[in-house]
Amino acid sequence: MPSAEIPLSVFGLALESTRGTVVTPPSHLLPFAGTLTPFRTKYRPEEARGTLEQYYRSKTVRTGCNWEIPDSLADPNYAPIVFNMFMKAVTSPSTPTNGVLTRLWTYLPTLTSDDIKSGTLYAGDPNVQIWQAAYCMGDELTVSADATSEDGATWAMKGMGRFPTRVSAPVFPAAIPGDLLMPGAMQLWMDTSSAIGTTEVTGRFIKTDWTIPTGVTYKNYANGPSGGLNFTTTGRKPRAAEATIEVELNTASIGVGKEYLTYEADTIVKMRIRLNGALIESVTPDYYSYLNLDIYGPLDAFEWGSVEDTNVTMRYTVTAQYDSTAGAGFVLSAQNTRTTL
């Protein structure tokens, strides 16, 4: 009798055309250690029956699953399908100026309608059991990169879906691995009056963390005795992305328009953070694989820190707020060589 083997476990995804309508087989084999954790919420009434027994009855009143991908490699090839679940539906990229191989996937969030995608997720060991969960929605995506560590850039994500179904192992597609993103190659731009991406902060940028919530809510309606106990549909509430940066404090950082004076003056910044990978093609300009966050708002949540216990650092958080030029408070993008999802 085979046992479920952790090294043989897989995690698959297919975006749904209609939320809650299962898509099979999966369109992507994700190279991340994801989990589908089912739940069956019980109602246990308090009763007085003249004994010390607390409960006599229980009934399942709600079912579903929590899905999660813990810290894993942030891969620009998989970013487009991930961003479909956390930002908006985008099915094709653009080609940047003079690019031949390079493709740019841009996710400017839609502010007046709900167009993020749901997915059918698959998890398990194909030799033992695969679980399939429909109507999986993303709740939060986080991205981290630390130039002082020996790890690559990572991301994590989580959400909810309907109660998983046990299914026969479908055919999983081949993986589409992209480049590994190196924290030592990341870049930071911070502008106030200039266009975003004009003024680069060089030689002092240490670490960044991004938090991208979706604002998804899960609505449970009465569906009759045979309608099931999963959530019925979903909604959206307002949400704001956050980006934290850490930079060294030195003489170059205390000039007019630099970080601390910008923080002190409550000036709105236009901040671009780019996590770079390898060169895609050498044209004018050179194009690299990357994940990119543009975010707008004041520097906030100041903290002192240190690097290697020897030099002083400053940490700031930008909470996204609407920028009329961008058309949103933040924009995510990914650059790779993929022409389709």
C-alpha positions as CSV (number, residue, x, y, z in Angstrom):
1,M,0.0,0.0,0.0
2,P,1.7,3.3,-1.1
3,S,2.1,6.1,1.4
4,A,1.8,9.7,0.6
5,E,5.3,11.0,0.0
6,I,6.2,14.6,0.7
7,P,8.8,14.8,-2.2
8,L,6.2,13.4,-4.6
9,S,3.5,15.9,-3.7
10,V,2.3,18.4,-6.3
11,F,0.4,21.7,-6.3
12,G,-1.5,22.6,-9.4
13,L,-3.7,25.5,-10.6
14,A,-6.2,26.4,-13.3
15,L,-7.8,29.8,-13.5
16,E,-11.6,29.6,-13.6
17,S,-13.7,31.2,-16.4
18,T,-16.7,31.3,-14.0
19,R,-16.1,31.4,-10.3
20,G,-16.8,28.1,-8.7
21,T,-16.9,26.1,-11.9
22,V,-14.2,23.5,-11.7
23,V,-11.5,23.5,-14.4
24,T,-9.7,20.2,-15.1
25,P,-6.9,19.3,-15.7
26,P,-4.7,22.0,-14.1
27,S,-3.1,24.4,-16.5
28,H,0.0,25.0,-14.3
29,L,2.2,22.8,-12.1
30,L,3.4,25.2,-9.5
31,P,6.9,24.6,-8.1
32,F,5.9,25.6,-4.6
33,A,5.0,23.5,-1.6
34,G,1.3,24.4,-1.4
35,T,-1.4,23.0,0.9
36,L,-5.2,22.7,0.8
37,T,-6.5,22.4,4.3
38,P,-10.2,21.5,4.6
39,F,-12.4,22.6,7.4
40,R,-15.8,21.6,8.6
41,T,-17.1,24.1,11.2
42,K,-19.3,22.5,13.9
43,Y,-22.1,23.9,15.9
44,R,-22.3,22.4,19.5
45,P,-25.2,23.7,21.5
46,E,-25.0,24.2,25.2
47,E,-27.6,21.9,26.9
48,A,-28.7,21.4,30.4
49,R,-29.3,17.6,31.0
50,G,-28.3,17.3,34.6
51,T,-24.8,15.9,34.0
52,L,-21.2,17.1,33.7
53,E,-21.1,16.3,30.0
54,Q,-20.7,19.6,28.1
55,Y,-21.9,18.5,24.7
56,Y,-24.4,16.0,23.5
57,R,-24.8,16.9,19.8
58,S,-23.0,18.6,17.0
59,K,-23.7,19.6,13.4
60,T,-21.5,20.8,10.6
61,V,-22.7,24.3,9.6
62,R,-19.9,25.4,7.3
63,T,-17.4,23.8,5.0
64,G,-14.5,25.0,2.9
65,C,-10.7,25.0,2.7
66,N,-7.8,27.3,3.5
67,W,-5.0,27.2,0.9
68,E,-1.5,28.4,1.4
69,I,1.9,28.6,-0.3
70,P,4.5,29.4,2.4
71,D,7.7,31.3,1.6
72,S,8.9,29.9,-1.7
73,L,11.0,31.2,-4.6
74,A,9.5,34.3,-6.3
75,D,9.4,33.2,-10.0
76,P,8.8,35.8,-12.7
77,N,7.4,33.1,-15.1
78,Y,4.7,32.2,-12.6
79,A,4.0,35.8,-11.6
80,P,1.4,36.5,-14.4
81,I,-0.9,33.6,-13.3
82,V,-0.4,34.5,-9.6
83,F,-1.1,38.1,-10.2
84,N,-4.4,37.2,-11.9
85,M,-5.6,35.9,-8.5
86,F,-4.3,38.8,-6.5
87,M,-4.5,41.9,-8.8
88,K,-6.7,41.5,-11.9
89,A,-7.3,39.4,-15.0
90,V,-4.6,40.0,-17.6
91,T,-4.2,37.4,-20.4
92,S,-1.4,38.8,-22.5
93,P,1.8,40.9,-22.2
94,S,3.3,43.8,-24.0
95,T,6.6,44.0,-25.7
96,P,8.9,46.7,-24.4
97,T,10.7,49.1,-26.8
98,N,13.3,47.3,-28.9
99,G,12.4,44.1,-27.2
100,V,12.5,40.8,-29.2
101,L,12.3,38.1,-26.5
102,T,11.2,40.2,-23.6
103,R,7.6,40.4,-22.4
104,L,6.1,42.8,-19.8
105,W,3.0,41.8,-17.8
106,T,1.4,44.9,-16.1
107,Y,-1.2,44.7,-13.5
108,L,-2.9,48.1,-12.8
109,P,-5.7,47.2,-10.4
110,T,-9.3,47.9,-11.5
111,L,-10.9,50.2,-9.0
112,T,-14.6,50.1,-10.0
113,S,-15.2,46.4,-10.5
114,D,-14.1,43.0,-9.2
115,D,-12.0,41.3,-11.9
116,I,-9.5,39.2,-10.0
117,K,-9.7,35.5,-11.0
118,S,-10.6,32.5,-9.0
119,G,-8.8,29.2,-9.4
120,T,-9.3,25.5,-9.2
121,L,-6.4,24.2,-7.0
122,Y,-5.0,20.7,-6.9
123,A,-2.8,19.2,-4.2
124,G,-1.5,15.8,-3.0
125,D,0.6,12.9,-4.1
126,P,-0.6,11.6,-7.5
127,N,0.3,8.0,-6.5
128,V,-2.0,8.1,-3.5
129,Q,-4.6,10.9,-3.6
130,I,-5.2,14.3,-5.2
131,W,-7.6,16.9,-3.7
132,Q,-9.3,19.4,-5.9
133,A,-10.8,22.6,-4.6
134,A,-12.9,25.0,-6.7
135,Y,-13.6,28.7,-6.2
136,C,-10.2,29.4,-4.6
137,M,-9.6,33.1,-4.1
138,G,-6.5,34.9,-3.0
139,D,-6.5,36.8,0.3
140,E,-2.9,38.1,0.5
141,L,0.3,37.9,-1.4
142,T,3.6,38.9,0.3
143,V,7.1,39.3,-1.3
144,S,10.4,39.6,0.5
145,A,14.0,40.3,-0.5
146,D,17.0,40.8,1.8
147,A,20.4,41.7,0.3
148,T,22.1,40.7,3.5
149,S,20.9,37.1,3.4
150,E,22.0,34.2,1.2
151,D,18.5,33.5,0.0
152,G,16.8,34.6,-3.2
153,A,13.7,36.7,-3.3
154,T,10.6,34.9,-1.9
155,W,6.9,35.1,-1.9
156,A,4.0,33.6,0.1
157,M,0.3,33.6,-0.6
158,K,-2.9,32.4,1.0
159,G,-6.6,32.3,0.5
160,M,-9.8,30.3,0.8
161,G,-11.8,28.0,-1.4
162,R,-14.6,25.4,-1.4
163,F,-14.4,22.1,0.4
164,P,-11.9,19.9,-1.5
165,T,-13.1,16.9,-3.5
166,R,-11.0,13.7,-3.8
167,V,-10.3,13.1,-7.5
168,S,-8.2,10.8,-9.6
169,A,-4.8,12.2,-10.4
170,P,-5.2,14.5,-13.5
171,V,-2.4,15.0,-16.0
172,F,-0.2,17.8,-14.7
173,P,1.6,20.0,-17.3
174,A,5.3,20.5,-17.3
175,A,6.7,23.1,-15.1
176,I,7.7,26.5,-16.6
177,P,10.5,27.6,-14.2
178,G,11.8,31.1,-14.7
179,D,14.9,32.9,-13.4
180,L,15.7,33.1,-9.7
181,L,15.6,36.7,-8.4
182,M,18.7,37.9,-6.5
183,P,18.2,40.4,-3.6
184,G,21.7,41.7,-4.3
185,A,20.5,42.8,-7.8
186,M,17.3,44.6,-6.7
187,Q,16.8,48.3,-7.2
188,L,15.0,51.2,-5.5
189,W,13.8,54.5,-7.0
190,M,12.2,57.2,-4.9
191,D,10.8,60.4,-6.5
192,T,8.6,63.3,-5.4
193,S,8.3,65.8,-8.2
194,S,9.9,63.7,-10.9
195,A,8.2,60.9,-12.7
196,I,8.4,57.5,-11.0
197,G,11.6,55.6,-11.7
198,T,13.7,58.7,-12.2
199,T,15.8,58.9,-9.0
200,E,17.6,55.7,-8.0
201,V,18.8,55.1,-4.5
202,T,22.1,53.3,-5.0
203,G,24.6,51.6,-2.6
204,R,22.3,51.8,0.5
205,F,19.2,49.7,-0.3
206,I,19.1,46.6,2.0
207,K,15.7,45.0,2.3
208,T,12.1,45.1,1.2
209,D,8.8,43.5,2.1
210,W,5.6,43.9,0.1
211,T,2.1,43.0,1.3
212,I,-0.7,42.8,-1.4
213,P,-4.1,42.2,0.1
214,T,-7.2,41.6,-2.2
215,G,-10.0,42.6,0.2
216,V,-11.9,39.5,-0.8
217,T,-14.9,38.6,1.5
218,Y,-16.7,35.3,1.6
219,K,-20.5,35.4,1.7
220,N,-22.5,32.5,3.1
221,Y,-26.2,32.4,2.0
222,A,-28.9,29.9,2.7
223,N,-29.0,27.4,-0.2
224,G,-31.7,24.9,0.8
225,P,-31.2,21.4,2.3
226,S,-29.3,20.1,-0.7
227,G,-27.3,23.3,-1.6
228,G,-24.2,22.5,0.4
229,L,-22.4,24.4,3.2
230,N,-19.6,26.2,1.3
231,F,-19.6,29.9,0.9
232,T,-22.0,31.0,-1.8
233,T,-20.2,33.9,-3.4
234,T,-17.5,36.5,-2.8
235,G,-17.2,40.3,-2.6
236,R,-14.5,42.9,-2.3
237,K,-13.8,45.6,0.2
238,P,-11.3,48.4,-0.1
239,R,-7.7,47.4,0.4
240,A,-4.2,49.0,0.4
241,A,-0.9,47.5,-0.5
242,E,2.1,48.2,1.8
243,A,5.8,48.2,1.0
244,T,8.6,48.4,3.6
245,I,12.1,49.4,2.7
246,E,15.3,49.5,4.7
247,V,18.2,51.7,3.7
248,E,21.5,52.6,5.3
249,L,21.9,56.0,7.0
250,N,24.9,57.8,5.6
251,T,25.9,61.3,4.4
252,A,24.4,60.7,1.0
253,S,21.0,60.1,2.5
254,I,20.6,63.5,4.2
255,G,20.2,65.7,1.2
256,V,17.2,67.7,0.2
257,G,14.5,65.2,-1.0
258,K,16.2,62.2,0.6
259,E,14.4,59.7,2.8
260,Y,14.4,61.3,6.2
261,L,13.6,64.8,5.0
262,T,10.8,63.4,2.9
263,Y,9.4,61.5,5.9
264,E,9.8,64.6,8.1
265,A,7.9,66.8,5.6
266,D,5.1,64.3,5.0
267,T,5.9,64.4,1.2
268,I,4.1,61.9,-1.0
269,V,6.7,59.6,-2.7
270,K,6.5,57.6,-5.9
271,M,8.5,54.5,-5.0
272,R,9.6,51.8,-7.5
273,I,11.1,48.6,-6.2
274,R,12.4,46.1,-8.7
275,L,13.6,42.5,-7.9
276,N,15.9,41.6,-10.8
277,G,17.0,38.3,-12.3
278,A,19.2,37.4,-15.2
279,L,19.6,39.3,-18.5
280,I,17.0,38.4,-21.1
281,E,18.5,40.3,-24.0
282,S,21.0,43.0,-24.6
283,V,19.3,45.7,-26.6
284,T,18.7,49.4,-25.8
285,P,18.1,49.3,-22.9
286,D,19.1,45.9,-21.6
287,Y,16.1,43.9,-20.4
288,Y,16.2,41.6,-17.3
289,S,13.6,39.3,-15.8
290,Y,12.0,41.0,-12.7
291,L,9.1,41.6,-10.4
292,N,8.3,45.3,-10.0
293,L,6.1,47.2,-7.5
294,D,5.2,50.9,-8.1
295,I,3.6,52.3,-5.0
296,Y,2.5,55.8,-4.0
297,G,2.1,57.5,-0.6
298,P,4.0,59.1,2.3
299,L,6.9,57.4,4.1
300,D,5.5,56.2,7.4
301,A,6.2,53.8,10.4
302,F,9.8,55.0,10.9
303,E,12.1,52.5,12.7
304,W,15.8,52.5,13.4
305,G,17.8,49.3,12.5
306,S,21.2,48.1,11.8
307,V,23.2,46.2,9.2
308,E,25.7,43.6,10.3
309,D,25.5,45.2,13.8
310,T,27.8,47.9,12.6
311,N,25.9,50.6,10.7
312,V,22.6,52.4,11.3
313,T,19.7,51.8,9.0
314,M,16.2,53.4,8.6
315,R,13.0,51.5,7.8
316,Y,10.0,53.1,6.2
317,T,6.6,51.8,5.2
318,V,4.6,53.2,2.3
319,T,0.8,52.5,2.5
320,A,-0.6,52.9,-1.0
321,Q,-2.9,55.8,-1.7
322,Y,-4.4,56.8,-5.0
323,D,-2.2,58.5,-7.5
324,S,-4.0,60.3,-10.4
325,T,-1.2,59.8,-12.9
326,A,-0.9,56.0,-12.3
327,G,-4.7,55.6,-11.8
328,A,-4.2,53.6,-8.6
329,G,-2.2,53.5,-5.4
330,F,0.0,50.7,-6.6
331,V,0.9,48.7,-9.7
332,L,2.5,45.3,-10.0
333,S,4.4,44.0,-13.1
334,A,6.6,41.1,-14.1
335,Q,9.1,40.8,-16.9
336,N,9.9,37.5,-18.5
337,T,9.9,35.8,-21.9
338,R,6.4,34.3,-21.7
339,T,3.9,35.2,-24.4
340,T,0.9,33.5,-22.7
341,L,-0.2,32.6,-19.2
